[in-house]
Amino acid sequence: EPEVTQTPSHQVTQMGQEVILRCVPISNHLYFYWYRQILGQKVEFLVSFYNNEISEKSEIFDDQFSVERPDGSNFTLKIRSTKLEDSAMYFCASSRGGRETQYFGPGTRLLVL
Amino acid sequence: EDQVTQSPEALRLQEGESSSLNCSYTVSGLRGLFWYRQDPGKGPEFLFTLYSAGEEKEKERLKATLTKKESFLHITAPKPEDSATYLCAPGRNTDKLIFGTGTRLQVFP
């Protein structure tokens, strides 16, 4: 069964450094998402992406964040200058159509020191 | 403002002891309600989508139901492998899902 994959599974970085989190969505899906989950808290929407454009973003997704689909298979989330409060699990998700079931990857645990 | 409340926060059951989890929501432009299961340190795993009041879906020991204001996840004769956090996520008529804080279920043999 096709699934969303994410790399790396864990990332430790110093405050102020740039990080790139990578995702390979399910191959015939057209809509891509990033969510995050701070330890012990709920899963929060960051951004959705379709047709090489951001279609929706939350107030969390400020100028420090960007997303890109650099080729036909990868979808990335970049955090330009990490802060301590960016420490969280970051989940990528994809769906076949807009507003359809979203399938999540296993997550990247980001720790900012 | 959109709100999603799940109860109880935690639930301990003996194997075979059936129960229900509740998800109450106030979401404008609801397009569907999604249930996910999340194991510790893992991503949410899709269980069900419900689109309209009165709809029911079943999968093994789980059954999800939907009203205009609530959804229930009924667990019949649970087993230890059903232990997980169950997340409810209404979807607005936009892309994003709005997750509740979840119900942490523990099933003891």
Contacts between the chains, C-beta under 8 A, distances in Angstrom:
chain1	res1	chain2	res2	distance
A	4	B	43	7.7
A	31	B	95	7.0
A	33	B	95	6.9
A	33	B	96	7.8
A	35	B	97	7.8
A	35	B	99	8.0
A	41	B	101	7.5
A	42	B	87	8.0
A	42	B	99	4.8
A	42	B	100	6.5
A	42	B	101	4.7
A	42	B	102	7.0
A	43	B	44	6.6
A	43	B	87	6.8
A	43	B	89	7.6
A	43	B	97	7.8
A	43	B	99	4.1
A	44	B	99	7.3
A	45	B	95	8.0
A	45	B	96	3.9
A	45	B	97	6.4
A	45	B	98	7.3
A	48	B	95	3.6
A	48	B	96	6.6
A	50	B	95	8.0
A	55	B	95	5.7
A	56	B	94	5.6
A	56	B	95	4.6
A	56	B	96	6.0
A	58	B	96	7.1
A	89	B	41	7.8
A	91	B	43	5.1
A	91	B	44	7.2
A	98	B	95	6.3
A	99	B	31	5.2
A	99	B	32	7.3
A	99	B	91	6.3
A	99	B	93	7.2
A	99	B	94	7.7
A	99	B	95	6.9
A	101	B	34	6.7
A	101	B	46	5.8
A	101	B	49	5.5
A	102	B	34	7.5
A	102	B	46	7.6
A	102	B	97	6.3
A	103	B	46	6.0
A	104	B	36	7.6
A	104	B	43	3.9
A	104	B	44	4.7
A	104	B	45	7.3
A	104	B	46	7.6
A	105	B	43	5.3
A	106	B	42	5.9
A	106	B	43	4.9
A	107	B	41	7.6
A	107	B	42	7.0
A	107	B	43	4.9
A	109	B	41	7.6
